């Protein structure tokens, strides 16, 4: 894994650390149903990218 990929993986992990609690909070207080879908899709996208970076 090169330096650039490692840095990107660090950024992804930091984003995931903030998005997961936001998703939990949004599920507990479902004021805006589209927010839950947006957070879930963002988390899925970041997890997929992280998996690709780890595989390379």
C-alpha positions in Angstrom: 0.0 0.0 0.0 1.5 3.3 -1.0 1.5 6.5 1.0 -1.4 8.0 -0.8 -3.6 5.0 -0.4 -2.7 4.8 3.3 -3.6 8.4 3.8 -6.9 8.0 2.0 -7.7 5.0 4.1 -7.1 7.1 7.3 -9.4 9.8 6.0 -12.1 7.2 5.2 -11.8 5.7 8.7 -12.2 9.1 10.3 -15.3 9.9 8.3 -16.8 6.5 9.2 -16.2 7.2 12.9 -18.3 10.3 12.6 -20.9 8.9 10.3 -21.8 5.8 12.2 -22.9 7.6 15.4 -24.8 10.1 13.3 -26.7 7.2 11.6 -27.5 5.7 15.0 -28.9 9.1 16.2 -30.9 9.6 13.0 -32.4 6.1 13.4 -33.4 6.9 17.0 -34.9 10.2 16.1 -36.3 9.8 12.6 -37.2 13.4 11.7 -36.0 13.1 8.1 -36.2 9.7 6.6 -34.0 10.7 3.6 -31.2 11.5 6.0 -31.0 7.9 7.1 -30.8 6.8 3.5 -28.1 9.3 2.7 -26.0 8.3 5.7 -26.3 4.6 4.9 -25.3 5.1 1.3 -22.3 7.3 2.3 -21.2 4.7 4.8 -21.6 1.9 2.2 -19.6 3.9 -0.4 -16.8 4.6 2.0 -16.6 1.0 3.2 -16.4 -0.2 -0.4 -13.6 2.2 -1.1 -11.8 1.2 2.0 -12.1 -2.5 1.0 -10.7 -1.8 -2.4 -7.7 0.1 -0.9 -7.0 -2.7 1.5 -7.1 -5.2 -1.3 -4.5 -3.3 -3.4 
